[in-house]
């Protein structure tokens, strides 16, 4: 299983746009083959700091997900939404 933790630091004035972009992405991704979980959380301590936690069956599923037009749209818009560079961490769990 692959786990991706993506931390996003969103500008105050771009919060609503970011969430409007992410919501349909989450809904579509949860239907993708190989997606176990895909959820967005916001920090209590740091408003507009979001963490996307993704659990995937394997790397092949992630590779397919990375072609999703909604994800590509998010990547295209992140420079506009971001207050600072996102942090992406990927882990593998052997079962």
PyMOL commands that set and color helices and strands:
alter all, ss='L'
color gray80, all
select helices_A, chain A and resi 12-29+59-65+69-81
alter helices_A, ss='H'
color red, helices_A
select strands_A, chain A and resi 2-10+35-42+49-56+82-92
alter strands_A, ss='S'
color yellow, strands_A
deselect
rebuild
show_as cartoon
